[in-house]
């Protein structure tokens, strides 16, 4: 697999504010210590990700690290089956001390499980 195939392409990301707000309003909320996830399942389309880190998380370096960490966990834990959903991950201030393993375990407990359930339901 080429390294360019491993990243998130443009159509795998949420970009517009309206897309984020729609996921906040209509998505299922999942609370974890290091992040809050909003999972909005759809009938068809790609699995897309949006990542948010407000100033409460920390300075720009800490916010960027938190977003990189969340994107990496999402990328490494994509479901094997095609799932049509929008996932918004909102970093919490505890992300500044979190390790990759802690965030990955929390993601697997919540978001991965929700995505698996949505693929079984459809």
ABEGO torsion letter per residue (X at the ends): XBAAAABBBAAABBABAAAAAAAAAABBBBBBAABBBBBBBBABEBBBBBBBBBAAAEBAAAAAAAAAAAAAAAAAABBABBBBBBBBBBBBAAAAABBAAAAAAAAAAAAAAAAAAAAAAX
